[in-house]
């Protein structure tokens, strides 16, 4: 029996490594998004600074390990067997939940997942123990006061972080404006002094000052002289910042890099417990049981977990190294960082989220409130504020999502808010704080324009909703898993370990496949980064040509799929066709929005001149999908219901026309992709002839229906629909070819 628990502890330690990878993949957004979004340094430099912070934070994190040991449960009333069941259920649940969120590209909270998993597992065992022993109460088994304070702090931090993000960024922008380099002479020293003083307090007072590796005398001296230290820090840093500014050093860049270091250190110090706290608590439990348990798995109580954790330095250093490796190599980490940066981006761009009814209501209500306030305020004051928020003067690095002022505010404010949570010994969610500060600062910066606000609000609601889903799913899943392990014993535990390994393997395989299949839209990214309108026009032409060329090939492929599906009565092929059309229709909406954003960035005369042809081409892309859907739906219904097959004479009759349609579509695709329209008029003439042939064929079918007195009416009507939609298919092809030629060909007649 002891060997089984050795296996469980070993599995917990292995899962700790996996948890470090998936957890850091999710939480890297906390300290990377500001530096990456503002492009303050090369990506490798940002990673190096963050890596140092992680390593130091990991070494200083030992004090937070107590949350996993006795922050939620009261271990003195749980046996070794029960504690190991809870720990295993927590880790099995945690790795899978975090991996799902990473794969979806949504930032979630490792703190929330850990707290609610511990709460779920402990709660279900507490209920079972109280049922077996009525003398026990919930207060004997669950540290309810501590759990409640943690939960309240986590969710209240959402509103607090957003509110202060709006206020502080609005004040900062009023002071610096978007053309901030002109307003640094008298302000940058004070701003830098406040920023570095806050970060110093964060790093030295709450980080190193609470570390178990400094002497008690030094800790006492720091606590007694904190106020004096802060005054000295502020005066010293203010002077240093002014000197550096006079020497033409970019102070904002220093603040962002220092903030990245501080938040990375806070993340490791505050959140490391989320990844290895439970496995290390399991290891300590095993060691205590082997020393004192005498083989009594179900009666030996885990009073030893009431003491503070004494995590070996080697474990903490190794955990820090694993976190650094995960941060620098994980594609999922980059996916999550992209979500946060995109939602706080200053300019419009490819919006990851669509529109929702709630978001539209919020945006309308906010606009109405803003208009009401504007009517009350003096016009002169409004005009002055608008000048301070002139986004046309924004200074953005090449490819940056926002400027260095906002990046500095994000990092310093997030660090200050986390200080308060850490001072009260709460495992505050760094994800919630940093994400909501970034969203608040982007709102204050007027990054959410009327063109993008509804998409950004939808994204924020989706992320926040995901956080609450995390809490509910973590609690319920862990409770169920823990109950099954309690009743099923070792067999169920081993089964869940195997299931966990399989799910992780499948998830990573699917994500790798998805990443390989997805082609990054490099052309669009270049369009959004460059400020040269002529270059944007050249890139837009390529983007439109690529889109229309692909749609032509795709439409022809699905057309042939439908015809083959009805000819061979292939239900599977028709179902796949329906799924492909639905997915492509969604992609075309995104492409149209991207290209429309780029149209606003090209020279105005060209935009006005080509606007009609752009929209005609985009509409033709969508019309292909609508036409094919109209053709597919009756065909699919016909085949699904096993109605009479299409007569062979109809199949043979249509085959010649089908070949012509294939040739015409191939010619069209070739002309659009090469931007050479030598066969333009000839293709249109052949298309008209083909449409006339289809009209003759339709009349022939109608004559047969009259002659046969409605015999085989269903199949004849189906064939008529195919002929009708084939004519429409050719008409759309003509519109698309004309639109592409007018939009793309500079030498058109």
Secondary structure as the mmCIF struct_conf table of DSSP 4:
data_model
#
loop_
_struct_conf.conf_type_id
_struct_conf.id
_struct_conf.beg_label_comp_id
_struct_conf.beg_label_asym_id
_struct_conf.beg_label_seq_id
_struct_conf.end_label_comp_id
_struct_conf.end_label_asym_id
_struct_conf.end_label_seq_id
HELX_RH_AL_P HELX_RH_AL_P1 UNK A 2 UNK A 27
TURN_TY1_P TURN_TY1_P1 UNK A 28 UNK A 28
HELX_RH_AL_P HELX_RH_AL_P2 UNK A 29 UNK A 38
TURN_TY1_P TURN_TY1_P2 UNK A 39 UNK A 39
BEND BEND1 UNK A 41 UNK A 41
HELX_RH_AL_P HELX_RH_AL_P3 UNK A 43 UNK A 59
TURN_TY1_P TURN_TY1_P3 UNK A 60 UNK A 60
HELX_RH_3T_P HELX_RH_3T_P1 UNK A 62 UNK A 65
HELX_RH_AL_P HELX_RH_AL_P4 UNK A 66 UNK A 66
HELX_RH_PI_P HELX_RH_PI_P1 UNK A 67 UNK A 71
BEND BEND2 UNK A 72 UNK A 72
STRN STRN1 UNK A 73 UNK A 73
HELX_RH_3T_P HELX_RH_3T_P2 UNK A 75 UNK A 77
BEND BEND3 UNK A 78 UNK A 78
STRN STRN2 UNK A 79 UNK A 79
HELX_RH_AL_P HELX_RH_AL_P5 UNK A 80 UNK A 104
TURN_TY1_P TURN_TY1_P4 UNK A 105 UNK A 105
HELX_RH_AL_P HELX_RH_AL_P6 UNK A 110 UNK A 132
TURN_TY1_P TURN_TY1_P5 UNK A 134 UNK A 135
HELX_RH_AL_P HELX_RH_AL_P7 UNK A 138 UNK A 141
STRN STRN3 UNK A 142 UNK A 142
HELX_RH_AL_P HELX_RH_AL_P8 UNK A 144 UNK A 176
BEND BEND4 UNK A 178 UNK A 179
HELX_RH_3T_P HELX_RH_3T_P3 UNK A 180 UNK A 182
BEND BEND5 UNK A 183 UNK A 183
TURN_TY1_P TURN_TY1_P6 UNK A 185 UNK A 187
HELX_RH_AL_P HELX_RH_AL_P9 UNK A 188 UNK A 200
HELX_RH_PI_P HELX_RH_PI_P2 UNK A 201 UNK A 205
TURN_TY1_P TURN_TY1_P7 UNK A 206 UNK A 207
HELX_RH_3T_P HELX_RH_3T_P4 UNK A 208 UNK A 210
TURN_TY1_P TURN_TY1_P8 UNK A 212 UNK A 213
BEND BEND6 UNK A 214 UNK A 214
HELX_RH_AL_P HELX_RH_AL_P10 UNK A 216 UNK A 224
TURN_TY1_P TURN_TY1_P9 UNK A 225 UNK A 225
HELX_RH_AL_P HELX_RH_AL_P11 UNK A 226 UNK A 246
TURN_TY1_P TURN_TY1_P10 UNK A 247 UNK A 248
HELX_RH_AL_P HELX_RH_AL_P12 UNK A 251 UNK A 272
HELX_RH_PI_P HELX_RH_PI_P3 UNK A 273 UNK A 277
HELX_RH_AL_P HELX_RH_AL_P13 UNK A 278 UNK A 292
TURN_TY1_P TURN_TY1_P11 UNK A 294 UNK A 295
TURN_TY1_P TURN_TY1_P12 UNK A 297 UNK A 299
STRN STRN4 UNK A 301 UNK A 301
HELX_RH_3T_P HELX_RH_3T_P5 UNK A 303 UNK A 306
BEND BEND7 UNK A 307 UNK A 307
HELX_LH_PP_P HELX_LH_PP_P1 UNK A 308 UNK A 309
HELX_RH_AL_P HELX_RH_AL_P14 UNK A 313 UNK A 329
HELX_RH_AL_P HELX_RH_AL_P15 UNK A 331 UNK A 343
TURN_TY1_P TURN_TY1_P13 UNK A 344 UNK A 344
BEND BEND8 UNK A 346 UNK A 347
BEND BEND9 UNK A 352 UNK A 353
HELX_RH_AL_P HELX_RH_AL_P16 UNK A 357 UNK A 376
BEND BEND10 UNK A 377 UNK A 377
HELX_RH_AL_P HELX_RH_AL_P17 UNK A 379 UNK A 388
TURN_TY1_P TURN_TY1_P14 UNK A 389 UNK A 389
HELX_RH_3T_P HELX_RH_3T_P6 UNK A 391 UNK A 393
TURN_TY1_P TURN_TY1_P15 UNK A 398 UNK A 399
BEND BEND11 UNK A 401 UNK A 402
HELX_RH_AL_P HELX_RH_AL_P18 UNK A 404 UNK A 423
TURN_TY1_P TURN_TY1_P16 UNK A 424 UNK A 425
HELX_RH_AL_P HELX_RH_AL_P19 UNK A 430 UNK A 444
TURN_TY1_P TURN_TY1_P17 UNK A 445 UNK A 446
BEND BEND12 UNK A 448 UNK A 448
TURN_TY1_P TURN_TY1_P18 UNK A 450 UNK A 452
HELX_RH_AL_P HELX_RH_AL_P20 UNK A 453 UNK A 517
HELX_LH_PP_P HELX_LH_PP_P2 UNK A 518 UNK A 520
HELX_RH_AL_P HELX_RH_AL_P21 UNK A 522 UNK A 529
HELX_RH_AL_P HELX_RH_AL_P22 UNK A 533 UNK A 568
TURN_TY1_P TURN_TY1_P19 UNK A 569 UNK A 569
HELX_RH_AL_P HELX_RH_AL_P23 UNK A 571 UNK A 599
TURN_TY1_P TURN_TY1_P20 UNK A 600 UNK A 601
BEND BEND13 UNK A 602 UNK A 602
HELX_RH_AL_P HELX_RH_AL_P24 UNK A 604 UNK A 640
TURN_TY1_P TURN_TY1_P21 UNK A 641 UNK A 642
HELX_LH_PP_P HELX_LH_PP_P3 UNK A 644 UNK A 647
HELX_RH_AL_P HELX_RH_AL_P25 UNK A 648 UNK A 674
TURN_TY1_P TURN_TY1_P22 UNK A 675 UNK A 675
TURN_TY1_P TURN_TY1_P23 UNK A 678 UNK A 679
HELX_RH_AL_P HELX_RH_AL_P26 UNK A 680 UNK A 707
TURN_TY1_P TURN_TY1_P24 UNK A 708 UNK A 712
HELX_RH_AL_P HELX_RH_AL_P27 UNK A 713 UNK A 744
TURN_TY1_P TURN_TY1_P25 UNK A 746 UNK A 747
#
